[in-house]
Amino acid sequence: MFGKLLDYSPEGQLITLRYEKQTAYLHVLTDKIINVFVPYASKEHRSKAIEGDKEQSVSFTLEKIVGGVMLTTSFLSCRISDDFKLDFYDKNGVLLCADYRGSRVPRFTIQESLIELMKQEGHDVHLTHCTDYPVQCVKTLDKNDCIYGLGDKTGSLNKRYYEYENWNSDIPDPHEDSFKSLYKSIPFFITLKEKGIYGIFYDNTYKSYFNFGKENDGYYSFGSDNGNLDYYFIGGSSMPDIVSSYTYLTGRMPLPQKWTLGYHQSRWGYDSEETFRMIAAKLRECRIPCDAIHFDIDYMERYKVFTWNTSRFTDPGILLSDLKKQGIKAVTIVDPGVKVEEDYPMYEEGIANDYYAKTPDGATYVNAVWPGDAVYPDFGNPAVRKWWGEHLKFYTELGVAGIWNDMNEPASFNGPLPDDVVFTDEGRQTTHAEIHNVYGHNMAKATYEGWKALTGKRPFVITRACYGGSQKYATVWTGDNQSLWTHLRMAIPQQCNLGLSGVAYVGTDIGGFGADTTPELMARWIQTGCFSPLFRNHCAKGSMDQEPWLFGEEVLSIYRKYVELRYSLLPYFYDLCRVCEQTGLPIIRPLVLHYENDINVRNMNDEFLAGESLLVAPVVDQGVTKRLVYLPEGIWYDYWSHEEYRGGDYYPVDAPLDVCPIFVKAGSVIPKAPSQMYVGEIPDPELILEVWPGEGSYVHYHDNGEDFAYREGAYNEYLIENKGNCEVNITKLHEGYKDYPDVRIKYIGV
Ligand code: GLC
């Protein structure tokens, strides 16, 4: 297709490759990251995920070799051949990733005559599963390659043998393992080989397709309907190294406010001041720690964003300040769809300033969401983002503590938005087809920046839709799950893959959003959910209520036990957030992230790590009170009984309803907090250091948990060395914040 390589010319770290029929570029960004760019649609990259110049000055060589050119950095090599075939090697010359050269051979075909018949029964049949897209790349697969990442896609942790699409989709039907897309589009994946590992970030916002060996066992492909072939090949020595480079490129989750890591109570259906007061009172009466209650769409007047229904909420400011006195903050939902209504300031102002998406012939584009007919703010326009951000004052002035952006795929009730709806991208006119997958990203950016300017605090923004890089602006949840055991199970690989895709601050609707939960499911869900960074019980209108006190005494006390566990672990979770901001490593981690050479964990769907020290093996099946737990290499301790286990094996473990099997890695130091009903109830809590048998070291971080003063050095960092046999050394690595009033060391197992 490209023809013969005619010549190549480096300019700085950018290499222009002139082929007979096409010009392409390789850009050496770091010794581990090489950008591959074919400007089919535009000369510019136009990335929404990558902000700023990521080029680090590195040396590399370009050498003419038989049949092409060899580009070599200190870490990677790339052999460039005719037809723009690229083969990447590690620094020892081991082949990591080769472009596929053969012809496409689908593993199966269906007789054309059968297709129509099958469609009549409702089957979704493709002729061959072998499609050529206008923008496409095909690479070889080795026998034991595993593939991870790709954001919130359902199904197994290892994506090998499956196909997916990136097209942000609001799907309220029960999510299935076979779904090709959901709310988020994160075109990043990691290929773990028998020997070696690499990542690819395919930066294309158009509808995109990933076929990871379903079409043929020998190759995989990614491609799109339009745009450029623009991908970043990322080499690294380990999976954490790859995640770190990917998040160097697309950004990292900024340190959140500490309270956001507490428990959140939510429900679509809390629709009056009385209800909110009752829920808060009940949480306190039942001694369930809680930091926030969420206000879903019912707080608004006829679902008009930036309004409050004053007949059901006589004075929201007073309500919010009363909740605050109990240590409970308010998070309000703000959807993008603005109701079409005369004299509604948001609508009128946006129309007057041309801030909404248009039809190709210049009229304001109208579809429908909760408020009925609605228009779509053009968040690709910086002026719209600023305008929207400034309007958030409506919420900050009332004392709202965080914003929940929903329906920003963007969702639409009146059929999908046509591809040609006109949006802009930083001043350039473009279409829905290009902007769709970054609509939620741009909205989250507007919210984050607006909130930061208004409050000076670390913004708490939740978004349902996102793209690669959205982790810089928002936390996410996995959308409208259901109260099904399969969904409890599915959330583990889903959250793990989001984490590997840079999105560390994740959670699911605990108890399930749609359908009705049961006491047993609720008990199991809170046990797993208390390890999700975003820790929220949320459910749908029309579903049975699922507040913790509605399932009887036994479940209430189990619920309390795990919310309390989470609150005790808050310093640990906060440390993980700090690590994430510095390295990009997620909070919830698949075992394969730290034990990539252990083949037993490459397809591990029902266990996960919280940081490096805690291994969680929750029960995700009805009626199960014992389960098999795999522990990777090393010594592990049962969190509850302190019993010692030798890793590298499977163990049957008891898990009665009130027990979630948790294991602690030998030598761990776990920082803990004393029991509190909300973050800040004890203004200066002591620090409890749980020191587990074995040797290890740990860095603990401490700051005011709210603003950006830490970026000017207002924090403390302590190195805690566990020398074994009840000997611990604490050294201050950084001093810029007040000390703990007390540090209590608790030796485990003595
Ligand atoms: C969407 C959201 C859900 C919310 C509902 C009403 O379905 O995913 O969380 O409760 O809209 O706003």
Boltz pocket constraint, residues with backbone or C-beta under 6 A from the ligand:
constraints:
  - pocket:
      binder: B
      contacts: [[A, 267], [A, 268], [A, 296], [A, 297], [A, 333], [A, 406], [A, 407], [A, 464], [A, 479], [A, 480], [A, 513], [A, 538], [A, 539], [A, 540]]
      max_distance: 6.0
